[in-house]
Amino acid sequence: MAASDTAPPRARSVAFAPLRHRNYALVWAAGLISNIGTWMETVAVGDLVARSTGEAGWTALVAAAGFLPMGLLGPIGGAVADRVDRRRLLLAMTSAQMVCAGLLTALSATHRATPAAVALVVFAAGCVAGVGFPAYAAMLPDLVPEDQLLAAMSLSQAQWNLGRVVGPALAGVAIALGSYTAAFALNTLSFAAMLGALQLLRLERRHPPTDDDGLWTRIVVGARAARAEPGVWSAILMISVVALTASPFIALIPAMARVRFDGASSLTSWFVTAQGVGAVAGALLLPVVAQRLGRFRTLELSLVLLPGALVLYGLAPSAAAAGLALVGVGATYMFVFSGIGTVVQLRAPAALRARVLSCYFLALGVLYPVGATIQGPIADRIGLGRTTVLSGVALLAVVALLRVLHPQRIAALDDPAPTPAPAEVAPA
């Protein structure tokens, strides 16, 4: 073996190592194009609803309509993804998402994009994503080596949030020109990139499952496996706390721009872009920091930094200050989200990976919209700033209580101890 093969990777190259693998690079590049379109639609939908209703509650409700079915249908998607060819499943689901985006385009073009109609289409797209996303997530360890999994997850999140940087800017241009339809149409076309990448993947043939259990039984088996593994269960509990307290700030960004700071669609785009810039920076920095501090210590630190960033965002006295604070929120949220998700990827049994991951996404997908629909009306009563500050304080308080009352839950998020090699027995 060459010396270069055994030398530790340089810190600056750790974050980009997964892109050396053809399959991962294909999915990453196609996902970037698709996510730019998705964020164009997300910003356009949020701005359309916020402008037409002027209520944070409505804005949060539409965001919940898209995210809630992703959690509720995730276990079904996980059970299916562990049985069928994941690439074929993703091809079907991506095609269905393109149809939903096309329907939203048609509604906008015919001036029928009412908040209720938009919510219904967003809900349908969320249902499709809920079935397909466990297959996408479970395929990730098949694209890169295990020691690059955290970097791959971080890069995937960077890709998602790079779309958050470019997409809102393009959406802002389209909306400024008076056309929500253009944003929706470009999103429809963007799904073609992912369809092409999935066709080009070269994956090892998976052995067909040997069990003939029904759908419900397979879901139950996955849930039991998630409950039985301490690290996975702690990750699910932790992401549940984060989803209820911290994550709703994402759904409320359009309302923060429109309602609290009385801004136009350009301010919504600026806020979403600011969060995206922070998230991209955080995703690229995370593998480097984790290499130096360790993955677990980095996650512990992140669970303190995120609440602080949320408090600063909530207390921001101006739109400019809020945008700068959102950069910090985006970076620290990415540290927490990728760090917790990596625990599940590393701990889930390979044969049950999609089902175990679906339990994780069930918690996130259900509790994030629940948190958003709770915080939206509260924000209408006491203000968005105060609500955001309270969400950061609540997250920090729960983390502190877990560390004091149930320290084993936090400790379970650490890497499992290596199994000691059996001792050699001297010959008699």
C-alpha positions, 0 to 999 in steps of 0.5 A: 500500500502506498504511503499516501493511502495510509496518511491521514487526510488533510483537514481541508480535504476531509469535507470534500472526500465523498465527492471522489466517489462517482455515484455520490458525486452524481447524486450530489450534483443532481440533488443540487439542481433539484434543490435549487428548484425546490427552494425557489418553490418553497420561498415562492409558496411562503411569500405567496401565503404570507402576502395574501394572509398576513398571518404567521399561523397560515404560513406555518400551516402551509409549511406543516402541510408539506412536512407532516406527511413526510414523517407520517408516511416515512415508516411505510416508505422505509418498509418498502425501501428495505424490500424493493430496488431503492433506485427504482422506487426513487425514480417513481417518487421523483416522477410523482414529485415532478407532477405535483410541481407541475400542478402548482405551476398550473394553479399559479398560471391560472390564478387559482393558487389560493392558500388552501389549494397551495396547501393541498398540493404541498401536502400531496408532494409531502406524501410522495416525499415521505414514501421516497425519502427513506430510500434516498437516506438509506442509499447514502452508505452504499455510495461512500465508505463508512469513515466518510459517512459524516462528511457525506451527510454534511455535504448532502446538507451543504448541497441542500442549503446551497440550493437554499442560497441560490434558489431564494435569490432566483425566486426573488427575481421571479417574484419581483418580476411579478411571476410566482409561476416562473418559480414553480415551473423551474422547480418542475423542470429541476426534477429531470436532473435527479431522474437522469442521475438515478439512471446513471448510478452503478450500485452493487446488486442487493440481495433480496430480503428473505422474509415474507412479512407483511407491510405492518409487520416490517414496520413493527420490526423496524420500530423495535430495532430502533427502540432496542439500539440505545444510540438510535433511540437517543438520537430519535429522542434528541431530534424530537426535542430539536424539532419541537423547539428549534426547527420551527424557526425555518417555517416562520422565516417568511413571517419574520420577514413580512410581519415582524420587519414589514419587509417585501419578498426580497427580505424573505429571500435574503433571510432564507439565503442567510440561513443557507449561507450559514448552513453551507458553511457549517456543513463544510466546517463540521467534518473538520471540527469533528476530526479535531474534537471528535464527533460526540464532543462536537455534537455536545457543543452544538447543542449549546451553540444552537440555542444561543444563536436562536436567542440572538436571532429572536433579539435582533433589533433590525432586519440586517441584524436578524439576517446576520444572526440567521447565518449563525443559526444556520451553521449551528443547526446544521451541526446538530442536524448532521451530528444526530443523523449520523448516529442513526446511520452508523448504528442502524443494522444494514438490513433494517436501515431504511426502516430504522431511518424512517422512525427517525424521520417520523419523529422529525417529520411529525414534531417539526410541523407540530412545533411550527403550528404551535409557535405560529399562533403563539407568535401572533400573540406575543411576537415572533422575536419573543417566541424565537427566544423562548424556543432557544431557551426551551431547547437548552433547558431540555438538554441540561435536564437530560444531562442531569437526570438521564446522562446515559441518553446523552452518552449513547450518542457517542460512538460505540466502544470498539469490540476488544479482540479475543485474547490469544491463548498460548499453546499448552 
